[in-house]
Amino acid sequence: MRQRSEFPLPERCSLYQALFWVSDFIRPIEDHHFVLMQHAATSGPTDEHKQNLLQALSLGHLEANGTYWCDGFLGTDARDDQTLDLKPRVWKEGDVDWQESSLRLPQPLGDTDVYDRITVPTIRLMEIFPDPSDPAPVGLDTARNSLAKTNIRTPTTKQRGRPEKYNWPEFHAEIAVRADLDGLPGSQAELERSMADWCQDNWDVSPADSTIREKISPIYNHLRKVRK
């Protein structure tokens, strides 16, 4: 069986693998290899290890994303498998299933927001929780070189192009929640006006009307709606 050191370091690793790094500094590998390997941890994750990792996540020192869906009292809404960033506050309010790398966040009206297949950036994880047996400069340089060899861009690499001015995943998540709880307005123009107000309230600025229209138009022009 191949040793962990023979596998390339992944750009991101599952929340469950992150916990094993915090507890025993077991080197992350691709998840499909991870599930097939026996984990010979020296002690295994404890509540203290979980709290340490949760603290890094809840303070925003370590970002995470996952596949979002809503488990509602009227049935499950898969949300087209949206991958969204998890806000730091959810780690204080939600229930974590470590082995499944998932988090469930109950909502006031009885629905539950669910984030599955949660991952974190590997390099950042190793920076926050350095292996004491492997000095940080040497260990992280080795990890970055491993990523470079597999043509994976590390978090410290400058991204080309203009960064997004607005948090569009948050924008679309708001529309998804409205659709689930209240249903969407019958006209596109009404939703555009409503979301413009939402942007102003939450971002202190509203994008141009044409930009909002561009983001919302695919919903009302979706083939399934056109056929109705």
N, C-alpha and C positions, 0 to 999 in steps of 0.2 A: 504493500500500500504506500502511496506517495506520502511524504512528510509535508507538514504545513509549510515549511520553508521553501518547498518546491513550487508552491502555488503563487501566482502573482498577487500582489496586494490590491484589493478592490478599491475603487474610488469611494464607495459607500458600503457600509455593512449594516446588517440588521440590528435592531435594538437588542435582541437576544445575544448576538455576538458581542455587541458593545459591553453588555453586562459581564461577559466572561473576560473581556479585556480588563475591565475595572477590577474584577475579583482576582484573577490569576494571570493576567497579561498573556492570555492565549491569543496568538496572532490571528486577526480576521482573515478570512478567505471568502471566495465567492459562495453564496448561500447554497447553491445546488451541490457543492462539495461538502459544505459544512454539515448538512443534514445526513450525509452518508458516513461521516467520520465519528469514531468514538471519542468522547471528550474526557481526557484524563486530567481533569482539574485537580489541583492539590487539595483544595478545600471546598471549592464551589462558591457561588454567590451567596452572600448573607444579606440580611435586612440592611445592614450598614452600607454594603456595596450598592444596593438598590437606591438607598437614600442619597448617596453621594452622586450617583448618576442622575437621579431626579433633580437634585439641586442644580447641577450644571445645565440641565434642560430648562428648568423653570426660571432660572436667572437669565436665560438667553445666551449663555456662554457656548452652548452646543446646539446648533439648529437641527431640526428633524423634519422629514416629510413622510407622508403616507397616503395610501389610497382611501379616499373619503366616501362614505355612504351613510345613509340614514336608516336606522331600524325604527320604523314608525308603528304606531298602533294600528294603522290601516294596511300595514305590509312593508316589505323591504323595498327601498329605493336605492338602486345601485349607483345612481349619479354618473353613469357612463365611465366609471372607474377613474374619477378625477384624482390626480396626484396633487396634494396641497401641502403647503408648509403648515406645521403645527405652531400655533402661538404659544409663547412660554406659559401663559396662564392655565392652559388646559392640563398641564402636568400637575397642577395643584388641585384641580377639580375633578379629573377623570380617574377611572380605574384601569390600571395597567395589567395586561396579561403578557408577562415577559416572554414566555416560551413561544407565544404566537406573534410576538412583536406587534401588539395591537393595543389600542386604548379606546375605552368607551366613555362617552361624556353625556350623562343624562341631561335632558332639557326640561324646562318647567311644564310643558304641555304633555309630557309622557313619552315623547320621542327620544331616541338616543343617537347622538352623533358617534360614528365609529370610524376610526382610522386603523386600517390594516397595513401589513407589510411596511411597517415603519423602518426607516433607515436613517443613519447619521453619517457625516463625512468622516472617513477613517483617519486621515491625517490630523484633523482637528481633535478627534477623540484621543489620539496618542499624544497630542500636545498638552491637553488638559490633564490627562492621567498618564504621565510618563512612567515607563518601566524603570524602576530603580536599579535593576541589574544591567541596563543598557542606557548609558548616558544620553540625555536628550539630543544633543547636537549630532552624535554619531547615529543614533537610532532613527531619528527623523530624516536625516540625509539619506540613509539607506532606504527608508520607506519612499521618499520622494523619487529617488533614482529608480526604484521598482516600478512606480507609477509611470515615470517617464519612458521606461523601456516598453511599456504596453500602450504607449500613446494616449494615456489618460491625463487630462488636465487636472492639476492639483488646485486646491482652493486658493493657494497663494499666487497662482498665475493670473495676470491681468487679462480680463476679458476684452475682446475686441468689440467694437461697435458701441453705439449709444445705449446706456442702460435704460430700462423701463422707468418712466416717470411715475406711473400709477401701478398700484397693486391689483392687477386684473384678476388673479385667482380669487382674491377676497371679494371683488366685484361680482364675479360669476357665482361664488358661493352664496352671496346674499340673494341673488336671483333664485338660486336653487332652493334655498330655505323658504323664500316667499312662495314659490311654486308649490312646495310640499305642504305648507301650512295654510295658505290662503288662496292659492291658485293665481295665475297671472292675469293681468288686465286683458280685456278683449282686443284692445288696439295697441299697436306697437308704440304709438306716440305717447300714450298714457304711461307706459312703463318707462319710456325715455325720460319723461318729466320727473317721474318718481325717483328714478335712479340718479338723476342729476341732483335732486335734493339730498339724496343719501350721500353722494360724493361730497357735497358741500358740508354736510353735517359731520362726516367721518374723516374726511381728508382736508377740510378747510379750503378746498378748491374743487371746482367742477371742471372736468375736461370739456372740450368743445362739443357742441351738440352733434356735429358730424362724427366725432370719435365715438360718442356713446351710441349713436345710431349704428355705426359699423359693428360695434360689439353685440348689440341686441338683435340686429336684423336677422342673423342666422336662425334665431329661435322662432321668429314668426314666418320665416321663409323655408323652414325645414320641410322636407318632402312629405313627412307624415301629416303635418298640419295642412299643407297645400292640398293633399288628397281628400281632406275632410269636406 
